[in-house]
Amino acid sequence: MEGKRLNKFISECGVASRREADRMISAGRVTINGRPAALGMLVSEGDEVRLDGNPINPQSGTVVIAVNKPAGVVCTEAAFKGEKNLSQLIDLPFRVFSIGRLDKDSEGLILMTNDGDLARAISLGSAGHEKEYRVTVDKPVTAEFLGALRGGVDITIDGNVFTTRPCKARKTGPESFEIVLTQGMNRQIRRMCEALGYRVTYLQRFRVMNILLGDLPAGQYRRLTETEISELRSST
């Protein structure tokens, strides 16, 4: 039987995306049957694949969970003194990793999965997948402010200037609005507001594509249904 490419095997086991798997292989961290692996190698049934000496085994299927990330929790697997990370909220017998990020001060919906290819497809900026947010700012929301958000805003990231994509935005209160983005640059909404003279005081993501946060309590998670996962796949 023809084998499966090593990076695809690692991805399907829920360890990392294919791109991350290639980096692991190149770094000499992966072995097949006790021998160092190389990019492009195939894995056949019965082969023993290890990462850093630990066996890698296929999962029983794709799992996607929706997490309500509280403010103050960081979206990383690294452990930093005095900080709680996203993985500490999850109690599963296998590894899942986040699809995209929310900054430490923001809260709301994060999707996590053991399927690296699905994670990459959802995260792909050029795909234009919608993410929706509730935002509160430090002064009145005006028609001019909303118009500027909708038309695209010049923001600076690491010394480089980017113009955000046109988006949907609507006023929901004197100092609050909802916004739908189709890209996910670092701290994008906060930077957009700052560029227009506003400061974000509250930010919650409540939708990623067809998945809604709903009444999921802060710090809790739920598994997506097979129907929800199928809808996600069909939209990527």
C-alpha positions as CSV (number, residue, x, y, z in Angstrom):
1,M,0.0,0.0,0.0
2,E,1.3,3.4,-0.9
3,G,2.5,5.5,2.0
4,K,1.4,8.9,3.2
5,R,3.6,11.9,3.2
6,L,5.2,12.5,6.6
7,N,4.0,16.1,7.0
8,K,0.4,15.1,6.2
9,F,0.6,12.2,8.7
10,I,1.9,14.5,11.4
11,S,-0.9,17.0,10.7
12,E,-3.6,14.3,10.7
13,C,-2.3,13.2,14.1
14,G,-3.1,16.6,15.5
15,V,0.5,17.5,16.3
16,A,1.0,20.5,13.9
17,S,0.1,21.9,10.6
18,R,2.0,20.6,7.5
19,R,4.2,23.7,7.4
20,E,5.1,23.3,11.1
21,A,5.7,19.6,10.6
22,D,8.1,20.4,7.8
23,R,10.0,22.7,10.2
24,M,10.1,19.9,12.8
25,I,11.4,17.4,10.2
26,S,14.1,19.8,9.0
27,A,15.2,20.4,12.6
28,G,15.9,16.7,13.0
29,R,13.2,16.3,15.6
30,V,11.3,13.5,13.8
31,T,12.3,9.8,13.3
32,I,10.7,6.9,11.4
33,N,11.5,3.5,12.8
34,G,14.4,4.9,14.8
35,R,16.0,6.7,11.9
36,P,16.1,10.5,11.3
37,A,13.3,11.5,8.9
38,A,13.7,13.8,5.9
39,L,11.3,16.1,4.0
40,G,9.1,14.2,1.6
41,M,9.4,10.8,3.2
42,L,6.4,8.5,3.2
43,V,4.9,6.8,6.2
44,S,3.4,3.3,5.7
45,E,1.1,1.3,8.0
46,G,3.2,-0.2,10.8
47,D,5.9,2.5,10.8
48,E,6.8,4.1,14.1
49,V,7.0,7.8,13.9
50,R,8.4,9.8,16.9
51,L,8.8,13.5,17.6
52,D,11.5,14.4,20.1
53,G,11.5,10.7,21.1
54,N,7.8,10.6,21.8
55,P,5.5,8.4,19.6
56,I,3.0,10.1,17.2
57,N,-0.3,8.3,16.8
58,P,-3.3,9.1,14.6
59,Q,-6.3,10.5,16.3
60,S,-9.7,8.9,15.9
61,G,-11.0,11.7,13.8
62,T,-11.2,15.5,13.5
63,V,-12.2,17.3,16.7
64,V,-13.0,21.0,16.7
65,I,-13.9,22.8,19.9
66,A,-15.2,26.3,20.6
67,V,-13.6,28.0,23.6
68,N,-14.8,31.2,25.3
69,K,-11.4,32.8,26.1
70,P,-11.5,35.1,29.1
71,A,-9.6,38.4,29.1
72,G,-6.1,37.9,30.6
73,V,-5.6,34.4,29.0
74,V,-2.9,34.3,26.4
75,C,-3.3,32.2,23.1
76,T,-0.1,30.2,23.4
77,E,1.1,26.8,24.6
78,A,4.2,28.3,26.2
79,A,4.2,28.7,30.0
80,F,4.9,32.2,31.3
81,K,5.2,32.9,35.0
82,G,2.1,34.5,36.4
83,E,0.1,34.0,33.2
84,K,-2.6,31.5,32.2
85,N,-2.5,30.1,28.7
86,L,-5.3,28.8,26.5
87,S,-4.3,25.2,26.7
88,Q,-4.8,25.3,30.5
89,L,-8.5,25.7,29.9
90,I,-8.8,22.5,27.9
91,D,-9.1,19.0,29.4
92,L,-8.8,16.6,26.5
93,P,-6.7,13.4,26.2
94,F,-5.0,14.6,23.0
95,R,-3.5,17.8,21.8
96,V,-5.6,20.6,20.1
97,F,-4.2,23.9,18.9
98,S,-5.8,27.3,18.3
99,I,-7.1,28.5,15.0
100,G,-5.9,32.1,15.0
101,R,-5.5,34.2,18.1
102,L,-7.1,36.8,20.3
103,D,-4.8,39.2,22.2
104,K,-4.5,38.9,26.0
105,D,-6.9,41.8,26.8
106,S,-9.6,40.5,24.5
107,E,-12.1,37.7,25.1
108,G,-14.5,35.5,23.3
109,L,-14.6,32.8,20.7
110,I,-11.5,30.8,19.8
111,L,-11.7,27.6,17.7
112,M,-9.2,24.8,18.5
113,T,-8.7,21.6,16.5
114,N,-6.5,18.5,16.1
115,D,-6.6,18.9,12.3
116,G,-3.7,21.0,11.0
117,D,-5.0,21.2,7.5
118,L,-8.4,22.5,8.6
119,A,-6.8,25.0,10.9
120,R,-4.6,26.3,8.1
121,A,-7.6,26.6,5.7
122,I,-9.7,28.6,8.2
123,S,-6.7,30.9,9.2
124,L,-5.8,31.6,5.6
125,G,-6.1,35.4,5.3
126,S,-6.7,35.4,1.6
127,A,-9.8,33.2,2.0
128,G,-11.8,36.1,3.5
129,H,-13.5,34.1,6.2
130,E,-15.7,36.3,8.4
131,K,-15.1,37.0,12.1
132,E,-17.4,39.2,14.1
133,Y,-16.7,41.3,17.2
134,R,-18.4,43.4,19.8
135,V,-16.4,46.5,20.7
136,T,-16.7,49.3,23.3
137,V,-14.6,52.5,22.9
138,D,-13.7,55.5,25.1
139,K,-15.9,58.1,23.4
140,P,-19.1,58.4,21.3
141,V,-19.3,56.3,18.1
142,T,-20.0,58.7,15.2
143,A,-21.1,58.1,11.6
144,E,-17.7,59.4,10.5
145,F,-15.9,56.9,12.6
146,L,-18.0,54.0,11.3
147,G,-17.5,55.2,7.8
148,A,-13.7,55.3,8.2
149,L,-13.7,51.7,9.6
150,R,-15.8,50.4,6.8
151,G,-13.6,52.0,4.1
152,G,-10.3,50.7,5.4
153,V,-7.8,52.2,7.9
154,D,-4.0,52.7,7.6
155,I,-2.4,50.9,10.6
156,T,1.2,50.4,11.5
157,I,2.6,47.0,12.5
158,D,6.3,46.6,13.2
159,G,7.1,49.8,11.3
160,N,5.1,48.8,8.2
161,V,1.9,50.5,7.1
162,F,-1.0,48.4,6.0
163,T,-4.5,49.4,4.8
164,T,-7.2,47.2,6.3
165,R,-9.8,45.6,4.0
166,P,-13.2,47.2,3.7
167,C,-15.5,45.8,6.4
168,K,-19.0,45.9,7.9
169,A,-19.6,47.9,11.0
170,R,-22.7,49.1,12.8
171,K,-23.4,51.1,15.9
172,T,-24.9,49.2,18.8
173,G,-24.8,51.9,21.6
174,P,-23.4,55.4,22.3
175,E,-19.9,54.1,22.6
176,S,-20.2,50.6,21.2
177,F,-20.3,48.9,17.8
178,E,-20.1,45.5,16.0
179,I,-17.6,44.9,13.3
180,V,-17.1,42.0,10.8
181,L,-13.5,41.4,9.6
182,T,-12.2,39.1,6.8
183,Q,-8.6,39.3,7.9
184,G,-6.8,38.9,11.2
185,M,-3.8,41.2,11.5
186,N,-2.2,41.5,15.0
187,R,-4.4,43.6,17.3
188,Q,-6.2,44.8,14.2
189,I,-9.3,46.3,15.7
190,R,-7.4,48.1,18.5
191,R,-5.0,49.5,15.9
192,M,-7.8,50.6,13.6
193,C,-9.5,52.5,16.5
194,E,-6.2,54.0,17.7
195,A,-5.5,55.3,14.2
196,L,-8.9,57.1,14.3
197,G,-8.3,58.6,17.8
198,Y,-10.3,56.0,19.8
199,R,-9.2,53.6,22.5
200,V,-10.8,50.1,22.8
201,T,-12.0,49.4,26.4
202,Y,-13.8,46.1,25.6
203,L,-13.4,43.6,22.8
204,Q,-15.2,40.3,22.3
205,R,-15.3,38.0,19.3
206,F,-18.6,36.2,19.1
207,R,-18.6,34.6,15.6
208,V,-16.1,32.7,13.4
209,M,-17.7,31.9,10.1
210,N,-20.7,29.8,10.9
211,I,-19.8,29.2,14.6
212,L,-21.4,31.4,17.3
213,L,-20.2,31.9,20.8
214,G,-23.8,31.8,22.1
215,D,-24.2,31.4,25.8
216,L,-20.9,29.4,26.3
217,P,-19.6,30.6,29.8
218,A,-16.2,32.3,30.0
219,G,-13.4,29.8,30.4
220,Q,-15.5,26.9,29.1
221,Y,-15.5,25.0,25.8
222,R,-17.7,22.7,23.8
223,R,-17.1,20.2,21.0
224,L,-18.5,21.2,17.6
225,T,-21.1,18.9,16.1
226,E,-20.3,16.9,12.9
227,T,-22.7,19.2,11.0
228,E,-20.8,22.3,12.2
229,I,-17.5,20.8,11.2
230,S,-18.9,19.8,7.8
231,E,-20.1,23.4,7.3
232,L,-16.7,24.7,8.2
233,R,-15.0,22.4,5.7
234,S,-17.4,23.3,3.0
235,S,-16.6,27.0,3.5
236,T,-12.8,26.7,3.4
